[in-house]
Amino acid sequence: MEHFVVSARKYRPQTFKDVVGQQAITNTLLNAIDNNHLAQALLFTGPRGVGKTTCARILAKMINSDGTETGDEDFAFNVFELDAASNNSVDDIRSLTDQVRIPPQVGKYKVYIIDEVHMLSQAAFNAFLKTLEEPPKHCIFILATTEKHKIIPTILSRCQIFDFKRITVKDAKDYLKYIAEEQGVKADDDALHIIAQKADGAMRDALSIFDRVVSFSGKDLTRQAVTENLNVLDYETYFTSTDLILENKIPDLLLQFNNTLSKGFDGHHYIAGLASHFRDLLVSKTPETIELLEVGEETKKKYLEQSQKATQAFLLEAINLANDCDLKYKTSKNQRLLIELCLMQLASITFDGEKKNSRHYIIPASFFKKKGITPVPVNLPKASTTIEETTPKKQIPANNFQAPQPAKIDLKSDNKRKSGLSLSSLRVKKEHQIKQMEVVVDEENLPSEPFTEQALIASWNEYTNSIRSKGLHNLASILAMDTPKVKGTTIHVEYPAETNKVEVERNQYDLLAYIRKSLSNYDISLSIDVNEVKQKQYAYTPMEKFEKLKEKNANIDILRKTFDLDL
């Protein structure tokens, strides 16, 4: 069987023109050689698999060429490659500096390529400093590393630094297409694009993945074969998920997510990919940003088509939700529930939770039946874009109610729509219930009998005891803080803190309903004041407690004097 050579070695560039994605660096090196302006210490830094060592070998070969050598001559005797990961001691560097003094036997320069130079020890770096600063004229050092920040500053200051960038997806795909043609492999454009994306900017990784996929699928490289072999989520998964989100199909969306997990994919990978999908849809909506979409031509058409279904506001909120879920994933104890909750929120963005409400009443009729109040009908014009609520002429507002003003609801406004599952809609519903007292009722049927302050206090205490028996101890304690006073038909109470006032206001409807019914007077209203000075009456010091007890029982002071007790 013939020996197989991997593509990363078989197609390693032999000249600077063959290097992919590093035109700025290769042009600089070529001009330096042509103009005899090449530094004696170079540092090549950048991610793995982008061509650092390859460029070092090409440079070593070119600086020794004079035009008379044969094509396959590589000046191997003049090029010394040192792996600093395994030769990182002081003795290794001293051995190297001893060899530097010997001039080359063939060619003009001796080139020392030190790979992974950041692995050298501190002592080795220090031993290398003098030689690197003043090397012999026949010697050139090329240092290569993926972690420039680990190299001491005194080494960096003695080198000319070249930063290699990641290979772009387009450049990697074009080079893979060239390799496929050389090997007689028929490859889909989308398949090569997925390989280039999976390589994450490393050309060596892209070629290694290409060899693996070709071994799996043979001479016909399809997108399905690539996604199956690399175990990556296909674009179709995210397109289907987005369609289900836009159609508010939460059950189908959860089933699809479960099916994705059953195929062995990670939930974190899924939600991160979904956030990227929303980003790609957003850049597809504007012609100026379409070039930021790094996908194949067929997939780009699908993005353009789906981007028309989603609004920009939806995509921005969806990106925010998906990205927030991505950030919380690692710290969550129930990661699957976190993603499922995020999917349900995404599917609820465009869900109109009010569309199932009655079309004849602003507030459902069942609510008023419980309270004994007649609902106000609302006329819905067919040709108009607004709903106007009008007050019946024969109805007279009660003393404690206000006639509702005409309300206009803009049916075209998307910004005022609230999701039925959102917290904001629940808050609006609660405020709506609090304002229910503003509904117009008939004054003739409401009694308004006179009452005394003692009767009011008795009714107030009865209500306080009733809610305490139901477990509402906090509210009962607040109501018991002050004795209500009456001016006309208005109940006045005073509390030491704003929080007490807010708590009573939240429950004032039930409180007033009980007192009005008990005293047969529906003109009764409630006025709550906050007196911060009053708060001091409840923050007793030991002396204040003693004085309070002495007021109730004078014998306590006699007891203190008899036994000579001191506070």
ROLUMFI-351124 format. One record per residue (C-alpha): z, x, y; residue number from 0; residue in one letter. Coordinates in Angstrom, 3 decimals, always signed. Each point is the difference from the previous one (the first is absolute). Example, Ala and Ser with C-alpha at 12.3 -4.5 7.8 and 13.67 -1.06 7.14 Angstrom:
BEGIN
       c3       c1       c2 resi resn
   +7.800  +12.300   -4.500    0    a
   -0.660   +1.370   +3.440    1    s
***
This chain:
BEGIN
       c3       c1       c2 resi resn
   +0.000   +0.000   +0.000    0    m
   -1.012   +1.310   +3.411    1    e
   +2.836   +0.972   +2.275    2    h
   +0.621   -2.604   +2.721    3    f
   +0.572   +1.183   +3.567    4    v
   +1.748   -2.446   +2.298    5    v
   -1.902   -1.070   +3.113    6    s
   +2.594   +1.557   +2.315    7    a
   -0.929   +3.442   -1.368    8    r
   -3.646   -0.662   -0.827    9    k
   -0.805   -1.209   +3.526   10    y
   +2.323   +2.295   +1.945   11    r
   -1.833   +0.915   +3.250   12    p
   -1.576   +3.449   +0.101   13    q
   -0.873   +0.028   +3.702   14    t
   +1.534   -1.477   +3.126   15    f
   -2.809   -2.566   +0.156   16    k
   +1.179   -1.494   -3.295   17    d
   +3.578   -0.544   +1.208   18    v
   +0.684   -3.720   +0.531   19    v
   +1.743   -1.366   +3.086   20    g
   +1.038   +3.306   +1.665   21    q
   -2.960   +0.647   +2.310   22    q
   +2.113   +1.116   +2.954   23    a
   +1.750   +2.727   -2.009   24    i
   -3.092   +1.228   -1.848   25    t
   -1.994   +0.228   +3.255   26    n
   +2.827   +1.976   +1.627   27    t
   +0.131   +2.470   -2.898   28    l
   -3.788   +0.426   -0.060   29    l
   -0.088   +0.744   +3.743   30    n
   +2.893   +2.465   -0.370   31    a
   -1.907   +1.903   -2.721   32    i
   -3.281   +0.008   +1.963   33    d
   +1.697   +1.219   +3.185   34    n
   +2.291   +2.487   -1.775   35    n
   +2.993   -1.891   +1.398   36    h
   +1.979   -0.633   -3.163   37    l
   +3.778   +0.393   +0.044   38    a
   +1.695   +2.182   -2.669   39    q
   +2.631   -2.643   -0.855   40    a
   -1.027   -3.628   -0.559   41    l
   +2.137   -2.974   -1.035   42    l
   -1.697   -2.966   -1.680   43    f
   +2.279   -3.051   -0.068   44    t
   -0.528   -3.619   -0.973   45    g
   +0.403   -2.533   -2.854   46    p
   -0.854   +0.778   -3.604   47    r
   -3.597   -0.049   -1.189   48    g
   -1.723   +0.244   +3.398   49    v
   -1.617   +3.437   -0.431   50    g
   +2.473   +2.650   +1.212   51    k
   -0.343   +2.408   -2.935   52    t
   -3.744   -0.733   -0.270   53    t
   -0.580   +0.936   +3.643   54    c
   +2.108   +3.145   -0.473   55    a
   -2.209   +1.135   -2.923   56    r
   -3.207   -0.802   +1.888   57    i
   +1.267   +1.946   +3.013   58    l
   +0.968   +2.985   -2.187   59    a
   -3.494   +0.054   -1.473   60    k
   -1.819   -0.365   +3.326   61    m
   +1.793   +2.770   +1.923   62    i
   -1.022   +2.536   -2.654   63    n
   -3.664   -1.072   -0.071   64    s
   -2.586   +2.218   +1.635   65    d
   -3.150   -1.671   -1.335   66    g
   -0.732   +2.542   -2.750   67    t
   +2.173   -1.438   -2.762   68    e
   -1.181   -2.353   -2.738   69    t
   +0.692   -3.716   +0.075   70    g
   +2.648   +0.022   -2.723   71    d
   +1.969   +2.916   +1.409   72    e
   +3.488   -1.167   +0.981   73    d
   +1.763   +3.299   +0.911   74    f
   +2.785   -0.783   -2.476   75    a
   +1.395   +3.526   +0.401   76    f
   +0.552   -0.599   +3.701   77    n
   +1.684   -3.411   -0.250   78    v
   +3.635   -0.195   -1.083   79    f
   +1.552   -3.420   -0.583   80    e
   +3.785   -0.175   -0.115   81    l
   +1.914   -3.103   -1.017   82    d
   +3.125   +0.078   +2.167   83    a
   +1.638   -2.708   -2.133   84    a
   +0.459   +2.453   -2.876   85    s
   -0.138   +3.299   +1.950   86    n
   +2.488   -0.680   +2.752   87    n
   +2.403   +2.939   -0.239   88    s
   +0.332   +3.009   +2.294   89    v
   -1.351   +2.312   -2.725   90    d
   -3.231   -2.006   -0.221   91    d
   -0.574   +0.311   +3.737   92    i
   +0.808   +3.726   -0.024   93    r
   -2.553   +0.499   -2.800   94    s
   -2.564   -1.866   +2.084   95    l
   +0.667   +2.102   +3.118   96    t
   -0.432   +3.168   -2.067   97    d
   -3.456   -1.176   -1.143   98    q
   -1.044   -0.862   +3.548   99    v
   -0.201   +3.652   +0.987  100    r
   -2.819   +0.697   -2.520  101    i
   -3.459   -0.694   +1.527  102    p
   -2.584   -2.121   -1.943  103    p
   -2.369   +1.674   -2.480  104    q
   -2.818   -2.508   +0.632  105    v
   -0.612   -1.908   +3.221  106    g
   +1.773   +0.241   +3.340  107    k
   +3.204   -2.040   -0.437  108    y
   +2.774   -0.609   -2.465  109    k
   +1.044   -3.673   +0.185  110    v
   +3.453   -1.155   -1.119  111    y
   +0.261   -3.767   -0.638  112    i
   +3.653   -1.028   -0.298  113    i
   +0.216   -3.600   -1.211  114    d
   +3.100   -2.206   +0.487  115    e
   +1.354   +2.604   +2.420  116    v
   +2.923   -2.270   +0.989  117    h
   +1.582   +0.784   -3.406  118    m
   +0.756   +3.609   +1.019  119    l
   +3.686   +0.806   +0.344  120    s
   +1.577   +0.873   +3.340  121    q
   +0.239   +3.663   -0.959  122    a
   -3.645   +0.036   -1.107  123    a
   -1.092   -1.486   +3.327  124    f
   +1.913   +2.690   +1.873  125    n
   -1.528   +2.756   -2.154  126    a
   -3.450   -1.398   +0.740  127    f
   +0.383   -0.190   +3.801  128    l
   -0.979   +3.570   +0.976  129    k
   -3.037   +0.162   -2.269  130    t
   -1.201   -3.421   +1.195  131    l
   +0.324   +0.989   +3.653  132    e
   -1.806   +3.359   -0.272  133    e
   -2.156   +0.009   -3.151  134    p
   -2.581   +2.765   -0.668  135    p
   -3.400   -0.689   +1.517  136    k
   -1.561   -0.485   -3.455  137    h
   +2.473   -2.742   -0.994  138    c
   +0.034   -3.769   +0.699  139    i
   +2.776   -2.408   -1.035  140    f
   -0.695   -3.701   -0.646  141    i
   +3.143   -2.075   -0.533  142    l
   -0.231   -3.546   -1.378  143    a
   +2.738   -2.644   -0.066  144    t
   +0.594   -3.739   -0.121  145    t
   +3.340   +0.241   +1.855  146    e
   -0.395   +1.941   +3.220  147    k
   +3.454   -1.010   +1.267  148    h
   +1.636   +2.125   -2.715  149    k
   -1.557   +3.221   +1.280  150    i
   +2.187   +2.004   +2.396  151    i
   -1.218   +0.125   +3.637  152    p
   -0.412   +3.785   -0.025  153    t
   -2.703   -0.348   -2.692  154    i
   -1.719   -2.897   +1.812  155    l
   -0.180   +1.970   +3.252  156    s
   -1.913   +2.826   -1.771  157    r
   -2.686   -2.313   -1.484  158    c
   -2.996   -1.939   +1.251  159    q
   +0.726   -3.533   -1.241  160    i
   -2.645   -2.413   -1.342  161    f
   +1.166   -3.577   -0.697  162    d
   -2.038   -1.671   -2.755  163    f
   -0.164   -3.786   +0.265  164    k
   -0.136   -2.640   -2.717  165    r
   -3.431   -0.904   -1.327  166    i
   -1.050   -3.383   +1.397  167    t
   -0.819   -2.814   -2.418  168    v
   -3.629   -0.017   +1.175  169    k
   -0.478   +3.756   -0.523  170    d
   +1.666   -0.128   -3.417  171    a
   -2.139   -2.972   -1.057  172    k
   -3.230   +1.694   +1.125  173    d
   +0.871   +3.166   -1.932  174    y
   +0.897   -2.036   -3.111  175    l
   -3.358   -1.741   +0.293  176    k
   -1.695   +3.413   +0.023  177    y
   +1.995   +1.095   -3.080  178    i
   -0.893   -3.245   -1.812  179    a
   -3.705   +0.574   +0.651  180    e
   +0.296   +3.591   -1.247  181    e
   +1.585   -1.203   -3.263  182    q
   -2.313   -2.985   -0.440  183    g
   +2.789   -2.549   +0.412  184    v
   -0.860   -3.433   +1.416  185    k
   +2.925   -0.875   +2.284  186    a
   +0.703   -3.072   +2.144  187    d
   +0.725   +0.646   +3.663  188    d
   +3.301   -1.917   -0.234  189    d
   +1.033   +1.988   -3.092  190    a
   -0.455   +3.317   +1.816  191    l
   +1.816   -1.403   +3.009  192    h
   +3.051   -0.905   -2.120  193    i
   +0.049   +3.520   -1.484  194    i
   -0.173   +1.522   +3.495  195    a
   +2.871   -2.195   +1.176  196    q
   +2.091   +0.825   -3.055  197    k
   -0.471   +3.736   +0.660  198    a
   +1.852   -0.371   +3.330  199    d
   -1.976   +2.660   +1.879  200    g
   -0.123   +2.642   -2.795  201    a
   -3.490   +0.859   -1.222  202    m
   +1.328   +1.717   -3.126  203    r
   +1.898   -3.154   -0.944  204    d
   -3.112   -2.103   +0.600  205    a
   -2.044   +2.160   -2.386  206    l
   +2.744   -0.092   -2.629  207    s
   +0.158   -3.809   +0.202  208    i
   -3.795   -0.152   -0.175  209    f
   +0.003   +2.024   -3.248  210    d
   +2.664   -2.274   -1.501  211    r
   -1.824   -3.208   +0.861  212    v
   -3.325   +1.341   -1.285  213    v
   +1.687   +0.862   -3.300  214    s
   +1.234   -3.605   -0.178  215    f
   -3.139   -1.900   +0.990  216    s
   -2.848   +2.399   -0.792  217    g
   -3.084   +0.290   +2.185  218    k
   +0.440   -3.458   +1.599  219    d
   +2.815   +0.049   +2.557  220    l
   +0.965   -3.497   +1.154  221    t
   +2.752   -1.232   +2.294  222    r
   +1.625   -1.927   -2.853  223    q
   +0.130   +3.117   -2.200  224    a
   +1.523   +2.071   +2.811  225    v
   +2.709   -2.552   +0.846  226    t
   +0.854   -0.440   -3.677  227    e
   +0.224   +3.731   -0.700  228    n
   +1.876   +0.926   +3.178  229    l
   +2.308   -3.036   -0.219  230    n
   -0.578   -0.943   +3.637  231    v
   -0.012   -3.515   +1.420  232    l
   -3.525   -1.219   +0.605  233    d
   -1.069   -1.402   +3.367  234    y
   -0.520   -3.363   -1.708  235    e
   +3.764   -0.314   -0.577  236    t
   +0.703   +0.158   +3.727  237    y
   -2.932   -2.236   +0.909  238    f
   +1.286   -2.654   -2.412  239    t
   +3.582   +0.362   +1.277  240    s
   -1.137   -0.441   +3.604  241    t
   -2.013   -3.117   -0.865  242    d
   +3.055   -1.539   -1.679  243    l
   +2.171   +0.910   +3.021  244    i
   -2.446   -1.603   +2.437  245    l
   -0.123   -3.154   -2.174  246    e
   +3.857   -0.159   -0.206  247    n
   -0.099   +0.016   -3.820  248    k
   +3.411   +1.495   -0.663  249    i
   +0.191   -0.763   -3.782  250    p
   -3.421   +1.547   -0.686  251    d
   +0.921   +3.012   +2.157  252    l
   +3.215   +0.629   -1.960  253    l
   -1.871   -0.338   -3.302  254    l
   -2.587   +2.524   +1.150  255    q
   +2.755   +2.450   +0.994  256    f
   +1.620   -0.465   -3.420  257    n
   -3.350   +0.671   -1.661  258    n
   -0.344   +3.200   +2.052  259    t
   +3.424   +1.209   -1.143  260    l
   -0.824   -0.820   -3.638  261    s
   -2.937   +2.437   +0.184  262    k
   +2.423   +2.835   +0.717  263    g
   -0.437   +0.279   +3.774  264    f
   +2.953   +0.776   +2.233  265    d
   +1.156   -2.673   +2.445  266    g
   +0.355   +2.578   +2.761  267    h
   -3.607   +1.046   -0.509  268    h
   -1.084   -3.648   +0.193  269    y
   +1.770   -0.880   +3.273  270    i
   -1.022   +3.282   +1.662  271    a
   -3.605   -0.642   -0.989  272    g
   +0.225   -3.569   +1.313  273    l
   +1.189   +1.292   +3.389  274    a
   -2.956   +2.422   +0.071  275    s
   -2.320   -2.878   -0.922  276    h
   +1.229   -2.035   +2.982  277    f
   -0.557   +3.051   +2.207  278    r
   -3.575   +0.327   -1.274  279    d
   -0.615   -3.693   +0.697  280    l
   +1.298   +0.476   +3.539  281    l
   -2.317   +2.932   +0.759  282    v
   -2.883   -2.000   -1.491  283    s
   +0.339   -2.702   +2.657  284    k
   -1.172   +2.299   +2.812  285    t
   -3.398   +1.735   -0.117  286    p
   +1.390   +3.081   +1.793  287    e
   +2.610   +0.647   -2.746  288    t
   -2.123   -0.684   -3.087  289    i
   -0.608   +3.748   -0.349  290    e
   +3.730   +0.367   -0.818  291    l
   -0.669   -1.933   -3.233  292    l
   -0.316   +2.656   -2.725  293    e
   -1.602   -2.055   -2.782  294    v
   -3.364   -0.341   -1.687  295    g
   -2.793   -2.122   +1.450  296    e
   +0.431   -2.911   -2.458  297    e
   +3.751   -0.105   +0.571  298    t
   -0.515   +0.190   +3.770  299    k
   -2.015   -3.255   -0.157  300    k
   +2.910   -1.706   -1.774  301    k
   +2.428   +1.220   +2.658  302    y
   -2.224   -1.315   +2.791  303    l
   -0.278   -3.368   -1.750  304    e
   +3.745   -0.421   -0.634  305    q
   +0.973   +1.233   +3.477  306    s
   -1.726   -3.070   +1.450  307    q
   +2.416   -2.283   -1.908  308    k
   +3.157   +1.565   +1.473  309    a
   +1.076   -0.005   +3.630  310    t
   +1.162   +3.136   +1.772  311    q
   +3.478   -1.501   +0.513  312    a
   +0.309   -0.672   -3.739  313    f
   -1.056   +3.538   -0.925  314    l
   +2.454   +1.599   +2.441  315    l
   +2.905   -2.049   -1.365  316    e
   -1.119   +0.631   -3.596  317    a
   -0.121   +3.775   +0.584  318    i
   +3.477   -0.137   +1.505  319    n
   +1.450   -1.951   -2.967  320    l
   -1.697   +2.162   -2.651  321    a
   +0.969   +3.246   +1.725  322    n
   +3.616   -1.175   +0.349  323    d
   +0.070   -0.774   -3.742  324    c
   -1.449   +3.454   -0.707  325    d
   +2.794   +1.657   +1.997  326    l
   +2.752   -2.010   -1.722  327    k
   -1.369   +0.399   -3.540  328    y
   +1.808   +3.199   -1.034  329    k
   +3.407   -1.181   +1.225  330    t
   -0.271   -3.496   -1.491  331    s
   +1.987   -0.824   -3.144  332    k
   -2.366   -2.840   -0.927  333    n
   -3.399   +1.453   +0.818  334    q
   -2.068   -2.700   -1.676  335    r
   +1.778   -2.766   +1.926  336    l
   -0.549   +1.944   +3.233  337    l
   -3.773   +0.053   -0.528  338    i
   -0.121   -3.632   -1.157  339    e
   +1.919   -1.057   +3.110  340    l
   -2.437   +1.993   +2.148  341    c
   -2.974   -1.706   -1.712  342    l
   +1.529   -3.444   +0.608  343    m
   +0.520   +0.866   +3.670  344    q
   -3.598   +1.217   +0.254  345    l
   -1.294   -3.232   -1.545  346    a
   +2.122   -2.001   +2.473  347    s
   -1.372   +1.585   +3.183  348    i
   -2.853   -2.503   +0.269  349    t
   +1.911   -2.882   -1.648  350    f
   +0.583   -2.988   +2.304  351    d
   +3.393   -1.284   -1.094  352    g
   -0.134   -3.049   +2.311  353    e
   -3.194   -1.474   -1.398  354    k
   +1.869   -2.232   -2.454  355    k
   +2.107   -1.702   +2.742  356    n
   -0.521   -3.620   +0.986  357    s
   -2.879   -0.596   +2.367  358    r
   +1.732   -3.003   +1.588  359    h
   +3.307   +1.504   +1.098  360    y
   +0.984   +3.293   +1.584  361    i
   +3.221   -0.148   -2.060  362    i
   -0.230   -1.458   -3.557  363    p
   +1.061   -3.663   -0.144  364    a
   +2.442   +0.667   -2.862  365    s
   +2.104   +2.128   +2.337  366    f
   +0.579   -2.832   +2.478  367    f
   +0.830   -2.524   -2.692  368    k
   +3.033   +2.084   -0.931  369    k
   +1.170   +0.018   +3.636  370    k
   -0.730   -3.648   +0.791  371    g
   -2.564   +0.855   +2.698  372    i
   -3.444   -1.509   +0.420  373    t
   -2.725   +2.677   +0.035  374    p
   -2.428   +0.287   +2.902  375    v
   -3.651   -0.535   -1.064  376    p
   -2.602   +2.577   +1.010  377    v
   -3.615   -0.821   +0.752  378    n
   -2.543   +2.473   -1.414  379    l
   -3.346   -0.266   +1.871  380    p
   -3.038   +0.748   -2.132  381    k
   -2.123   +1.757   +2.602  382    a
   +2.764   +1.863   +1.837  383    s
   +1.269   +3.450   -0.872  384    t
   +3.606   -0.827   +1.047  385    t
   +2.643   -2.472   -1.128  386    i
   +1.770   -1.895   +2.805  387    e
   +3.360   -1.586   -0.636  388    e
   +0.612   -2.993   +2.263  389    t
   +3.278   -1.851   +0.654  390    t
   +0.050   -3.824   -0.638  391    p
   +0.432   -1.882   +3.264  392    k
   +2.686   -2.485   -1.192  393    k
   +2.364   +2.625   -1.413  394    q
   +2.841   +1.156   +2.266  395    i
   +1.618   +3.410   -0.626  396    p
   +3.727   +0.079   -0.753  397    a
   +2.347   +1.855   +2.345  398    n
   +0.145   +3.069   -2.216  399    n
   -3.662   +0.087   -0.910  400    f
   -3.051   +1.167   +1.880  401    q
   -3.377   -1.599   -0.270  402    a
   -2.455   +2.387   -1.633  403    p
   -2.714   +1.479   +2.171  404    q
   -3.629   -0.095   -1.174  405    p
   -0.443   +2.819   -2.468  406    a
   -3.308   +1.800   -0.361  407    k
   -0.849   +1.877   -3.143  408    i
   -3.068   +2.205   +0.050  409    d
   -1.703   -0.403   -3.350  410    l
   -2.397   +2.887   +0.657  411    k
   +2.668   +2.600   +0.605  412    s
   +0.514   +2.264   -3.027  413    d
   +2.833   +1.854   +1.716  414    n
   +2.312   -3.063   -0.043  415    k
   -0.326   -0.646   -3.702  416    r
   +3.040   +0.861   -2.051  417    k
   +0.150   +0.703   -3.717  418    s
   +1.968   -2.580   -1.995  419    g
   +1.832   +2.817   -1.752  420    l
   +0.838   +2.059   +3.096  421    s
   +3.408   +0.292   +1.648  422    l
   -1.481   -1.030   +3.345  423    s
   -1.123   -3.385   -1.395  424    s
   +3.451   -0.648   -1.426  425    l
   +1.562   +0.850   +3.376  426    r
   -2.383   -2.383   +1.804  427    v
   +0.869   -2.749   -2.477  428    k
   +3.726   +0.537   +0.630  429    k
   -0.511   -0.182   +3.772  430    e
   -2.043   -3.156   -0.496  431    h
   +2.892   -1.596   -1.885  432    q
   +2.466   +0.972   +2.774  433    i
   -2.235   -1.628   +2.599  434    k
   -0.271   -3.222   -1.994  435    q
   +2.491   -1.624   +2.413  436    m
   -2.795   -0.109   +2.582  437    e
   -1.839   -2.754   -1.908  438    v
   -0.222   -3.258   +1.899  439    v
   +2.331   -2.756   -1.327  440    v
   +0.915   -3.518   +1.108  441    d
   +3.080   +0.014   +2.238  442    e
   +0.913   -3.656   -0.645  443    e
   +1.048   +0.645   -3.618  444    n
   +2.402   +2.872   +0.825  445    l
   +3.670   -0.913   +0.658  446    p
   +1.886   +1.555   +2.913  447    s
   +3.655   -1.065   -0.345  448    e
   +2.790   +1.632   +2.052  449    p
   +2.335   +2.490   -1.675  450    f
   +3.095   +2.081   +0.797  451    t
   +0.464   +3.760   -0.108  452    e
   +2.581   -0.405   -2.796  453    q
   -2.548   -1.892   -2.099  454    a
   -2.540   +2.729   +0.642  455    l
   +2.458   +2.746   -1.054  456    i
   +0.842   -1.937   -3.164  457    a
   -3.691   -0.399   -0.849  458    s
   -0.621   +3.697   +0.784  459    w
   +2.814   +1.057   -2.361  460    n
   -1.219   -2.355   -2.735  461    e
   -3.442   +1.599   +0.153  462    y
   +1.553   +3.488   -0.024  463    t
   +2.024   -0.820   -3.138  464    n
   -3.018   -1.561   -1.710  465    s
   -2.214   +3.074   +0.425  466    i
   +2.885   +2.274   -1.029  467    r
   +0.253   -1.941   -3.285  468    s
   -3.735   +0.605   -0.501  469    k
   +0.493   +3.785   +0.275  470    g
   -1.194   +0.486   +3.605  471    l
   +3.132   +1.936   +0.942  472    h
   -1.629   +2.089   +2.739  473    n
   -1.266   -3.014   +1.963  474    l
   +3.296   -1.864   -0.542  475    a
   +1.968   +2.952   +1.385  476    s
   -2.207   +0.135   +3.120  477    i
   +0.378   -3.760   +0.634  478    l
   +3.782   +0.357   -0.306  479    a
   +0.155   +2.756   +2.621  480    m
   +0.084   -2.415   +2.963  481    d
   +1.081   -3.573   +0.611  482    t
   -2.936   -2.045   +1.339  483    p
   +0.281   -1.610   +3.428  484    k
   -1.940   -3.008   +1.274  485    v
   -1.643   -0.578   +3.379  486    k
   -1.822   -3.297   -0.051  487    g
   -1.958   +0.086   -3.255  488    t
   -0.343   +3.793   -0.146  489    t
   +2.149   +2.055   -2.364  490    i
   +1.000   +3.368   +1.466  491    h
   +1.114   +2.899   -2.248  492    v
   +0.557   +3.653   +0.835  493    e
   -0.351   +3.004   -2.333  494    y
   +0.735   +3.714   +0.447  495    p
   -3.326   +1.358   -1.279  496    a
   -3.716   -0.782   +0.208  497    e
   -0.292   +0.067   -3.802  498    t
   +2.450   -2.920   -0.227  499    n
   -2.144   -2.009   +2.408  500    k
   -3.195   +0.728   -1.967  501    v
   +1.601   -1.050   -3.283  502    e
   +1.195   -3.344   +1.418  503    v
   -3.381   -0.649   +1.660  504    e
   -1.736   +0.481   -3.349  505    r
   +2.146   -2.739   -1.530  506    n
   +0.416   -2.261   +3.028  507    q
   -2.286   -2.731   -1.329  508    y
   +2.205   -0.767   -3.025  509    d
   +3.128   +0.341   +2.153  510    l
   -1.227   -2.447   +2.666  511    l
   -1.379   -2.382   -2.610  512    a
   +3.463   -0.199   -1.629  513    y
   +1.916   -0.441   +3.291  514    i
   -2.470   -2.544   +1.428  515    r
   +0.180   -2.092   -3.133  516    k
   +3.788   +0.326   -0.187  517    s
   +0.532   -1.019   +3.665  518    l
   -2.975   -2.437   +0.147  519    s
   -1.395   +1.715   +3.083  520    n
   -3.427   +1.613   -0.103  521    y
   +0.163   +1.220   +3.602  522    d
   +2.324   +2.849   -1.030  523    i
   -1.351   +3.511   +0.678  524    s
   +1.397   +3.503   -0.503  525    l
   +0.502   +2.798   +2.540  526    s
   +1.012   +3.467   -1.237  527    i
   +1.268   +2.767   +2.287  528    d
   +0.821   +3.653   -0.734  529    v
   +3.154   +1.520   +1.510  530    n
   +0.396   +3.632   -1.010  531    e
   +3.517   +0.106   +1.482  532    v
   +1.005   -2.603   -2.551  533    k
   -0.787   +2.517   -2.734  534    q
   +3.180   +1.899   +0.836  535    k
   +2.051   -2.981   -1.202  536    q
   -1.186   +0.694   -3.535  537    y
   +0.410   +3.792   +0.030  538    a
   +3.820   +0.026   -0.330  539    y
   +2.064   +3.155   +0.439  540    t
   +3.386   +0.194   -1.773  541    p
   +1.805   -0.955   +3.244  542    m
   -2.361   -2.930   +0.609  543    e
   +0.614   -1.243   -3.525  544    k
   +3.767   +0.171   +0.583  545    f
   -0.263   -1.937   +3.281  546    e
   -2.158   -2.617   -1.711  547    k
   +2.541   -0.451   -2.782  548    l
   +2.878   -0.128   +2.540  549    k
   -1.713   -2.889   +1.769  550    e
   -0.003   -1.957   -3.238  551    k
   +3.579   +0.952   -1.038  552    n
   +2.545   +1.423   +2.491  553    a
   +2.319   +1.042   -2.851  554    n
   -2.337   +2.933   -0.734  555    i
   +1.153   +1.732   +3.193  556    d
   +3.656   -0.582   -0.953  557    i
   -0.757   +1.533   -3.400  558    l
   -1.519   +3.076   +1.654  559    r
   +3.038   +0.502   +2.282  560    k
   +2.524   -0.605   -2.816  561    t
   -1.429   +2.638   -2.310  562    f
   -1.132   +2.295   +2.829  563    d
   -3.620   -0.092   -1.121  564    l
   -2.577   +1.945   +2.002  565    d
   -3.726   -0.622   +0.026  566    l
***
